[in-house]
Amino acid sequence: MTRLDKMFVLLGVLLACVAPLAAALLMPKFRDLFSSFGAELPLLTRIVSEYPVALLLMPASVLGVGLAWADERRRGLLSLVVGSVFAVLGSIIVFVAAYLPAWKLAAVT
């Protein structure tokens, strides 16, 4: 694996860490805030706030692609692409999970 491929794998792993870090740092605050209103949290919010460690499967899978993909010439680039996709999708999931209780409360009033 070339030096550029190693940097691509590292960058892919770092990008995939965005969602788990956001979930670990933000979700407890959102969970406590909306729980104080006495409302039941939506399922997605409960899952993301109670199991943020599950989101660590994203960077682990990027690392797995970088180390074990069959075509060695494309490992680095594929890791970067997978990490970028996980960063976007994971951020969307965390964003929706964080604001879903607010949207649910707004729909009730």
Phi, psi and omega in degrees: 000132182283169179296321178296319178297319179297321178292322177297318178297314179298316179296320177298318178295317179297319177296320180290344178279352182299309183294314178299322178293318178297318179295317182291326183272323187264322189297323177300324179292315178295318180298314180295319180299310184282334174292330179293339176281349180083007180274149176283134181283142176297159184301314181300319179295318179296318182296312183292324182280330181272336182230056179293340179294333179298332178290347177289352174294334180295303178296328178295321179289327175296317178296321177298318177298316182294333182262334191236000181299140187297317182272100186299332181290339184249004183301312184295312181295318178295322177297319178296317179295314180296318177297321178294317178297316178296324179297316181290308182295318179296322178294321177296317179297315180294319178298312180296318179297325181287321186262354179301319177298323179294318178295323179294316178295322179292328180288332181285324184278000000 
